[in-house]
Amino acid sequence: MKRASWVLYLFEDGSKTDLLKIMEFKSVKEIAYVLGLQREIVSNWFHGLILPRGILKNCVLYQTHSQNI
């Protein structure tokens, strides 16, 4: 069974040189809640459909997949 998780790297500023926090989430909805954004904005930003805005300028988001055999 495949499971996906999301890893969000939050930086001090837009230069992304000083790491502030690393957080792991189970869904985009959780990420949006923590960042105070709509889930559509987070999803569209992750997929490259919109440019980063606000706090997203200080973030890097990765989706990870793991398989349980």
N, CA, C and O atoms as a DFTB+ gen file, in Angstrom:
276 C
 N C O
     1  1       0.833      -1.177       0.000
     2  2       0.000       0.000       0.000
     3  2       0.880       1.244       0.000
     4  3       1.797       1.359       0.813
     5  1       0.602       2.173      -0.910
     6  2       1.372       3.405      -0.983
     7  2       0.828       4.424       0.000
     8  3      -0.382       4.567       0.172
     9  1       1.744       5.127       0.638
    10  2       1.365       6.215       1.539
    11  2       2.188       7.432       1.152
    12  3       3.389       7.330       0.902
    13  1       1.550       8.546       1.107
    14  2       2.251       9.782       0.781
    15  2       2.302      10.657       2.021
    16  3       1.363      10.685       2.816
    17  1       3.384      11.353       2.173
    18  2       3.468      12.378       3.207
    19  2       4.124      13.599       2.576
    20  3       4.782      13.509       1.540
    21  1       3.935      14.704       3.207
    22  2       4.440      15.979       2.718
    23  2       5.433      16.531       3.729
    24  3       5.170      16.531       4.931
    25  1       6.566      16.996       3.241
    26  2       7.588      17.581       4.106
    27  2       7.762      19.042       3.696
    28  3       8.102      19.347       2.553
    29  1       7.523      19.930       4.649
    30  2       7.607      21.366       4.409
    31  2       8.828      21.925       5.123
    32  3       8.979      21.765       6.334
    33  1       9.688      22.573       4.372
    34  2      10.849      23.267       4.922
    35  2      10.501      24.749       4.978
    36  3      10.207      25.360       3.951
    37  1      10.534      25.321       6.169
    38  2      10.216      26.733       6.356
    39  2      11.513      27.476       6.669
    40  3      12.244      27.115       7.591
    41  1      11.783      28.520       5.885
    42  2      13.010      29.294       6.027
    43  2      12.719      30.662       6.629
    44  3      11.578      31.125       6.626
    45  1      13.769      31.304       7.146
    46  2      13.654      32.623       7.763
    47  2      13.153      33.674       6.777
    48  3      12.340      34.528       7.131
    49  1      13.645      33.606       5.526
    50  2      13.258      34.597       4.524
    51  2      13.290      33.980       3.134
    52  3      13.562      32.790       2.973
    53  1      13.012      34.799       2.141
    54  2      12.919      34.330       0.767
    55  2      14.220      33.842       0.152
    56  3      14.197      33.168      -0.878
    57  1      15.360      34.169       0.767
    58  2      16.638      33.694       0.215
    59  2      16.851      32.204       0.480
    60  3      17.685      31.563      -0.160
    61  1      16.093      31.667       1.423
    62  2      16.104      30.236       1.763
    63  2      17.493      29.730       2.164
    64  3      17.913      28.643       1.769
    65  1      18.192      30.546       2.955
    66  2      19.512      30.142       3.435
    67  2      19.483      29.691       4.890
    68  3      20.264      28.825       5.284
    69  1      18.593      30.266       5.692
    70  2      18.516      29.925       7.115
    71  2      17.245      29.139       7.390
    72  3      16.144      29.689       7.351
    73  1      17.403      27.843       7.669
    74  2      16.271      26.965       7.922
    75  2      15.678      27.249       9.294
    76  3      16.394      27.273      10.295
    77  1      14.379      27.461       9.338
    78  2      13.689      27.745      10.589
    79  2      13.062      26.482      11.174
    80  3      13.191      26.216      12.369
    81  1      12.378      25.701      10.323
    82  2      11.651      24.542      10.828
    83  2      11.367      23.560       9.703
    84  3      11.188      23.953       8.551
    85  1      11.327      22.264      10.054
    86  2      10.915      21.209       9.137
    87  2       9.672      20.560       9.725
    88  3       9.660      20.156      10.888
    89  1       8.619      20.464       8.906
    90  2       7.359      19.889       9.378
    91  2       6.886      18.814       8.404
    92  3       7.079      18.931       7.194
    93  1       6.269      17.774       8.940
    94  2       5.733      16.700       8.107
    95  2       4.216      16.665       8.259
    96  3       3.685      16.795       9.362
    97  1       3.535      16.490       7.139
    98  2       2.081      16.489       7.111
    99  2       1.564      15.291       6.324
   100  3       2.280      14.709       5.509
   101  1       0.310      14.934       6.583
   102  2      -0.331      13.846       5.861
   103  2      -1.107      14.329       4.646
   104  3      -1.397      13.544       3.744
   105  1      -1.447      15.617       4.613
   106  2      -2.245      16.124       3.492
   107  2      -1.949      17.596       3.231
   108  3      -1.423      18.310       4.085
   109  1      -2.302      18.022       2.029
   110  2      -2.174      19.428       1.660
   111  2      -3.122      20.268       2.503
   112  3      -2.824      21.419       2.820
   113  1      -4.251      19.699       2.859
   114  2      -5.224      20.407       3.696
   115  2      -4.610      20.787       5.039
   116  3      -4.854      21.886       5.538
   117  1      -3.813      19.893       5.632
   118  2      -3.135      20.190       6.893
   119  2      -2.122      21.314       6.720
   120  3      -2.022      22.203       7.565
   121  1      -1.377      21.271       5.630
   122  2      -0.380      22.318       5.359
   123  2      -1.067      23.671       5.245
   124  3      -0.625      24.654       5.839
   125  1      -2.150      23.712       4.477
   126  2      -2.887      24.954       4.277
   127  2      -3.407      25.501       5.601
   128  3      -3.365      26.708       5.837
   129  1      -3.893      24.621       6.457
   130  2      -4.410      25.044       7.762
   131  2      -3.308      25.694       8.601
   132  3      -3.512      26.761       9.182
   133  1      -2.149      25.052       8.661
   134  2      -1.036      25.574       9.463
   135  2      -0.522      26.903       8.913
   136  3      -0.174      27.803       9.678
   137  1      -0.475      27.024       7.588
   138  2       0.030      28.251       6.971
   139  2      -1.026      29.341       6.870
   140  3      -0.706      30.486       6.550
   141  1      -2.284      28.997       7.140
   142  2      -3.355      29.983       7.055
   143  2      -3.728      30.328       5.627
   144  3      -4.092      31.466       5.332
   145  1      -3.638      29.342       4.735
   146  2      -3.955      29.538       3.324
   147  2      -5.047      28.569       2.889
   148  3      -5.381      27.629       3.610
   149  1      -5.598      28.810       1.705
   150  2      -6.543      27.862       1.126
   151  2      -5.762      26.693       0.545
   152  3      -4.651      26.876       0.045
   153  1      -6.336      25.487       0.605
   154  2      -5.609      24.314       0.113
   155  2      -5.359      24.389      -1.390
   156  3      -4.371      23.840      -1.877
   157  1      -6.234      25.056      -2.124
   158  2      -6.043      25.207      -3.564
   159  2      -4.793      26.013      -3.877
   160  3      -4.097      25.729      -4.851
   161  1      -4.506      27.018      -3.056
   162  2      -3.313      27.845      -3.268
   163  2      -2.057      27.011      -3.034
   164  3      -1.113      27.081      -3.822
   165  1      -2.036      26.226      -1.961
   166  2      -0.880      25.378      -1.669
   167  2      -0.685      24.348      -2.778
   168  3       0.438      24.142      -3.239
   169  1      -1.756      23.706      -3.205
   170  2      -1.672      22.686      -4.253
   171  2      -1.206      23.295      -5.573
   172  3      -0.317      22.748      -6.226
   173  1      -1.793      24.416      -5.969
   174  2      -1.393      25.056      -7.224
   175  2       0.052      25.522      -7.187
   176  3       0.756      25.425      -8.193
   177  1       0.507      26.026      -6.052
   178  2       1.911      26.433      -5.906
   179  2       2.828      25.224      -6.026
   180  3       3.843      25.287      -6.719
   181  1       2.486      24.120      -5.359
   182  2       3.315      22.912      -5.422
   183  2       3.442      22.407      -6.853
   184  3       4.522      21.981      -7.263
   185  1       2.362      22.448      -7.612
   186  2       2.365      21.940      -8.988
   187  2       2.883      22.965      -9.994
   188  3       2.895      22.699     -11.196
   189  1       3.307      24.123      -9.517
   190  2       3.902      25.130     -10.391
   191  2       2.896      25.914     -11.213
   192  3       3.268      26.535     -12.209
   193  1       1.640      25.899     -10.822
   194  2       0.615      26.613     -11.569
   195  2       0.552      28.086     -11.205
   196  3       0.089      28.903     -12.001
   197  1       1.015      28.435     -10.006
   198  2       1.077      29.835      -9.582
   199  2       2.429      30.093      -8.929
   200  3       3.098      29.170      -8.465
   201  1       2.813      31.352      -8.900
   202  2       4.053      31.746      -8.233
   203  2       3.839      31.784      -6.727
   204  3       2.718      31.993      -6.264
   205  1       4.908      31.584      -5.956
   206  2       4.755      31.659      -4.502
   207  2       4.341      33.055      -4.070
   208  3       4.766      34.056      -4.646
   209  1       3.502      33.097      -3.044
   210  2       3.052      34.381      -2.496
   211  2       3.058      34.292      -0.982
   212  3       2.881      33.216      -0.411
   213  1       3.259      35.404      -0.351
   214  2       3.244      35.440       1.111
   215  2       4.263      34.490       1.715
   216  3       5.437      34.491       1.343
   217  1       3.791      33.677       2.658
   218  2       4.675      32.754       3.370
   219  2       5.265      31.682       2.459
   220  3       6.313      31.115       2.769
   221  1       4.609      31.403       1.351
   222  2       5.114      30.374       0.431
   223  2       6.466      30.757      -0.180
   224  3       7.205      29.890      -0.646
   225  1       6.783      32.039      -0.177
   226  2       8.091      32.482      -0.666
   227  2       9.211      31.969       0.233
   228  3      10.364      31.902      -0.192
   229  1       8.883      31.609       1.467
   230  2       9.873      31.127       2.434
   231  2       9.818      29.617       2.606
   232  3      10.394      29.088       3.557
   233  1       9.137      28.909       1.704
   234  2       8.912      27.469       1.881
   235  2       9.432      26.652       0.705
   236  3       9.527      27.129      -0.426
   237  1       9.763      25.406       1.017
   238  2      10.034      24.374       0.009
   239  2       9.218      23.168       0.436
   240  3       9.238      22.781       1.605
   241  1       8.497      22.569      -0.509
   242  2       7.600      21.457      -0.189
   243  2       7.963      20.243      -1.032
   244  3       8.141      20.340      -2.246
   245  1       8.067      19.100      -0.365
   246  2       8.345      17.830      -1.036
   247  2       7.251      16.834      -0.696
   248  3       6.733      16.818       0.420
   249  1       6.907      16.010      -1.666
   250  2       5.984      14.908      -1.422
   251  2       6.794      13.619      -1.428
   252  3       7.568      13.369      -2.351
   253  1       6.613      12.808      -0.399
   254  2       7.350      11.557      -0.314
   255  2       6.377      10.391      -0.435
   256  3       5.220      10.486      -0.025
   257  1       6.854       9.308      -0.996
   258  2       6.054       8.089      -1.141
   259  2       6.799       6.942      -0.485
   260  3       8.006       6.787      -0.666
   261  1       6.078       6.150       0.270
   262  2       6.673       4.961       0.834
   263  2       5.736       3.791       0.555
   264  3       4.523       3.968       0.441
   265  1       6.300       2.610       0.448
   266  2       5.502       1.436       0.161
   267  2       5.689       0.415       1.270
   268  3       6.810       0.108       1.675
   269  1       4.587      -0.093       1.744
   270  2       4.614      -1.194       2.706
   271  2       4.331      -2.480       1.941
   272  3       3.299      -2.613       1.283
   273  1       5.238      -3.401       2.037
   274  2       5.073      -4.667       1.303
   275  2       4.554      -5.743       2.248
   276  3       4.346      -6.883       1.832
